[in-house]
Amino acid sequence: MPRHIAVVSGKGGVGKTTTAINIATSMNKHGKRAVLVDSNLSAPNVGLHLGLHEPEKTLNQAMRKDIDIREAIYKHP
């Protein structure tokens, strides 16, 4: 059964990105599959933290229906 975890705050710089990455990494290390979605459409940071500096396909493009959402998913080791 899928579970959803949201890491949110109205303030920037409080560790949302770091916390979300750590949760997804911990889940993966315990044998769970995780999809991490950075829904900050103006300044997403998850990709930067994971070494993906200029993704070809983005969530923003998928929401505009320029691409299929599956094209904006990147697998990270």
N, C-alpha and C positions, 0 to 999 in steps of 0.2 A: 504494500500500500504506500503510495507516495506521501511524503511529508514536505511541508513547506516551512522555511525559516526566513523571516525578514529581518534585516539589520537596517534600522532607520533612525534618523535624527534630523531635526530641523537645522542643526548647526553643522558647519563644516569643520574638519580637522579634529574630530573626536575619535577616529579610529574605525569607522564603519568598514572601509575597504579592507584594512588589515584583519579585522575580526571576521568578515565574511570569507576571506581567503583562508584563514586559519580553520574555520568551521568546515569548509568544503574539503580542505586537505585532511583534516582529522577524520571526517566521514570516509574518505577514500582509503585512508590507511587502515580503517576498521572494516574494510570490505564492502562499503556502501558506495553506490554510484551517486555522483553529485553533479548538478548543473548549477553553475554560478552565473547569475544574470546581473550585470551592472546596468541599472536602469537610470543612471544619470545621463541624460541625453545630451547635455551641453558640455560636460567635461568628465567623461568616464575615465576611471583610473585603474580598474582591475587589470586591463590589458598591459598598461605600463608597468605595474607591479610584477606581472608574470612574463615580461620580456616581449610582449607583442606591441610594438610602438606605433605602427600604422596599419591597422587591419584593413583588408580590401573590402570586406562586407561588414556592416554594422547593424545594430538593433534599430537605429534611426532609419536606415534604408528599408528594413523589414516592415517597420510600422507605416512607412509611406507606401508600402506595397511595391517598391522597386525591385525587391528580391524576395525569395522565399525565406522564412525565418530560419530554416535549417541551414541556409548558406551562411548565416551569421554566427554559427556555433564553431568554436575552435577547441580542439582537444589539446590539453596540456599534460605533460608527463607528470 
